[in-house]
Amino acid sequence: RRKAEVATELPPLSEQVHRVALQGAQQARYESVRLAADEQVRRILQKQKFDGALIGILDALLKLRQVCNDERLLAEQDAPPQVAAPGHSAKLDWLREALPSLVAEGRRILVFSQFTRMLGLLEPELQALGLPWLTLTGDTPTAERGARVARFQAGEVPIFLVSLKAGGVGLNLTAADTVVHLDPWWNPAVEQQASARAHR
C-alpha cells in the first residue's frame, strides 16, 4: 500500500526547485573541469568499449557534480573549512540568504548532501550567521546519533545537516517541515526516501 492510502492525515508534499547559476570563478572552474572530463572520457573510449569505460565516465560526472557544489570538494586534502567569499559557491550563497529567513519563520530544516565534506563546508557558514545546527553523517558515533535526532525532534536546534547515506533511511525526523537537497543523487528514489524522513 502507498503512504497516501494509510497516512491520510498527512498534508500533501510540496516541492520547489531552486536553480542557482554558477558565477565567476566557480563557472570558470566548472568549464575547466568539464573540458578535462570530456578529454578524459574520449581518451578512455578510444581504448576500451563503453562498459569498460564506465568507471572513468562516472568519475568525470562525479567531479562535475562536486564543482557544482563547491570546488573545494575536488581537493584531495581536507583543509579546515572556512567561510567562503560571496560568489565562490552558488549553493552556499543561496543557503546564506535562505536559511536565516527560514529559521526566522520558525521552520525546522533538514539539509541533505551526498558529500559529507559539503556539509562540513556549510558548518562555518552557519556559525558566521549565528544559526545553531546539528550534523549526522557516517562519522557520527553510533552512541550519539539517537541523542542528536532527539534534540532536533525536541526543537532545540532548527537545522539538521544530514548525509544521504547516514540519514536517508531508518530515521524519523518528523519535526522538520523543510527539506533541502544540496545535490541530486544518482537514484531519485534515494532522495524521496530522505524527504520521507520528515513527511510521515
FENZI-V9631 format. One record per residue. N is the residue number from 0. RES is the residue in three letters. SS is DSSP state (alpha for helix, beta for strand, coil for the rest). PSI is psi in radians with two decimals (NA if undefined). NEAR is the number of other C-alpha atoms within 8 Angstrom. Layout:
n res ss psi near
N RES SS PSI NEAR
N RES SS PSI NEAR
This chain:
n res ss psi near
0 ARG coil 2.70 4
1 ARG coil 2.74 5
2 LYS alpha -0.68 7
3 ALA alpha -0.43 7
4 GLU alpha -0.52 7
5 VAL alpha -0.45 7
6 ALA coil 1.14 8
7 THR coil -0.31 7
8 GLU coil -0.20 4
9 LEU coil 2.37 8
10 PRO coil 2.74 4
11 PRO coil 2.55 4
12 LEU coil 2.26 5
13 SER coil 2.28 4
14 GLU coil 2.45 4
15 GLN coil 2.40 4
16 VAL coil 2.10 4
17 HIS coil 1.93 4
18 ARG coil 2.32 4
19 VAL coil 2.44 7
20 ALA coil 2.35 5
21 LEU coil 2.47 9
22 GLN coil 2.73 10
23 GLY alpha -2.17 8
24 ALA alpha -0.63 8
25 GLN alpha -0.70 16
26 GLN alpha -0.73 9
27 ALA alpha -0.71 9
28 ARG alpha -0.72 10
29 TYR alpha -0.80 11
30 GLU alpha -0.68 8
31 SER alpha -0.79 8
32 VAL alpha -0.68 11
33 ARG alpha -0.78 9
34 LEU alpha -0.73 8
35 ALA alpha -0.70 8
36 ALA alpha -0.71 10
37 ASP alpha -0.79 9
38 GLU alpha -0.73 8
39 GLN alpha -0.81 10
40 VAL alpha -0.74 12
41 ARG alpha -0.70 8
42 ARG alpha -0.75 8
43 ILE alpha -0.76 10
44 LEU alpha -0.47 10
45 GLN alpha -0.53 7
46 LYS alpha -0.51 6
47 GLN coil 2.89 8
48 LYS coil 2.99 8
49 PHE alpha -0.80 7
50 ASP alpha -0.70 5
51 GLY alpha -0.35 7
52 ALA alpha -0.03 12
53 LEU alpha -0.73 8
54 ILE alpha -0.77 7
55 GLY alpha -0.67 10
56 ILE alpha -0.79 9
57 LEU alpha -0.64 8
58 ASP alpha -0.72 8
59 ALA alpha -0.76 12
60 LEU alpha -0.68 9
61 LEU alpha -0.77 8
62 LYS alpha -0.67 10
63 LEU alpha -0.69 11
64 ARG alpha -0.69 9
65 GLN alpha -0.79 11
66 VAL alpha -0.43 15
67 CYS alpha -0.51 11
68 ASN alpha -1.05 14
69 ASP coil 2.25 12
70 GLU alpha -0.31 12
71 ARG alpha -0.32 6
72 LEU alpha -0.33 11
73 LEU alpha -0.34 8
74 ALA coil 2.40 7
75 GLU coil -0.59 5
76 GLN coil 2.40 4
77 ASP coil 1.97 5
78 ALA coil 2.67 4
79 PRO coil 2.21 4
80 PRO coil 2.45 8
81 GLN coil 2.85 7
82 VAL coil 2.27 8
83 ALA coil 2.56 8
84 ALA coil 2.57 5
85 PRO coil 2.39 6
86 GLY coil -0.18 10
87 HIS coil -0.69 12
88 SER coil 2.02 14
89 ALA alpha -0.62 13
90 LYS alpha -0.71 10
91 LEU alpha -0.64 11
92 ASP alpha -0.79 11
93 TRP alpha -0.75 9
94 LEU alpha -0.68 8
95 ARG alpha -0.60 11
96 GLU alpha -0.71 8
97 ALA alpha -0.73 8
98 LEU alpha -0.77 8
99 PRO alpha -0.68 10
100 SER alpha -0.75 8
101 LEU alpha -0.74 9
102 VAL alpha -0.71 10
103 ALA alpha -0.52 7
104 GLU coil -0.10 6
105 GLY coil 0.27 7
106 ARG coil 2.66 11
107 ARG coil 2.08 12
108 ILE beta 2.28 12
109 LEU beta 2.27 12
110 VAL beta 1.98 12
111 PHE beta 2.48 14
112 SER beta 2.58 13
113 GLN coil -0.30 9
114 PHE coil 1.91 7
115 THR alpha -0.53 9
116 ARG alpha -0.54 7
117 MET alpha -0.70 11
118 LEU alpha -0.66 13
119 GLY alpha -0.61 9
120 LEU alpha -0.45 11
121 LEU alpha -0.47 9
122 GLU alpha -0.85 9
123 PRO alpha -0.47 11
124 GLU alpha -0.78 13
125 LEU alpha -0.69 12
126 GLN alpha -0.77 9
127 ALA alpha -0.55 8
128 LEU alpha -0.16 8
129 GLY coil 0.48 6
130 LEU coil 2.18 9
131 PRO coil 2.60 9
132 TRP beta 2.90 10
133 LEU beta 2.75 10
134 THR beta 2.46 10
135 LEU beta 1.97 14
136 THR coil -3.11 11
137 GLY coil -0.35 8
138 ASP coil -0.16 5
139 THR coil 2.17 9
140 PRO coil 2.43 7
141 THR alpha -0.68 6
142 ALA alpha -0.40 6
143 GLU alpha -0.28 8
144 ARG alpha -0.87 10
145 GLY alpha -0.69 8
146 ALA alpha -0.68 8
147 ARG alpha -0.74 11
148 VAL alpha -0.77 9
149 ALA alpha -0.69 8
150 ARG alpha -0.72 10
151 PHE alpha -0.79 15
152 GLN alpha -0.56 11
153 ALA coil -0.10 7
154 GLY coil 0.27 9
155 GLU coil -0.56 7
156 VAL coil 2.55 10
157 PRO coil -0.24 13
158 ILE beta 2.30 13
159 PHE beta 2.00 13
160 LEU beta 2.16 12
161 VAL beta 2.28 15
162 SER beta 2.49 16
163 LEU alpha -0.73 12
164 LYS alpha -0.66 9
165 ALA alpha -0.58 10
166 GLY alpha 0.14 12
167 GLY coil -0.35 15
168 VAL coil 2.72 9
169 GLY coil 0.10 6
170 LEU coil 2.55 7
171 ASN coil 1.98 7
172 LEU coil 0.88 10
173 THR coil -0.17 10
174 ALA coil -0.34 10
175 ALA coil 2.47 12
176 ASP coil -0.02 10
177 THR beta 2.29 8
178 VAL beta 2.24 11
179 VAL beta 2.16 8
180 HIS beta 1.95 9
181 LEU coil -0.52 9
182 ASP coil 2.40 9
183 PRO coil 2.48 7
184 TRP coil 2.76 8
185 TRP coil -0.67 4
186 ASN coil 1.96 6
187 PRO alpha -0.44 8
188 ALA alpha -0.52 6
189 VAL alpha -0.72 10
190 GLU alpha -0.73 13
191 GLN alpha -0.70 8
192 GLN alpha -0.69 10
193 ALA alpha -0.80 13
194 SER alpha -0.55 10
195 ALA coil -0.21 8
196 ARG coil -0.54 14
197 ALA coil -0.60 13
198 HIS coil 1.42 9
199 ARG coil NA 8
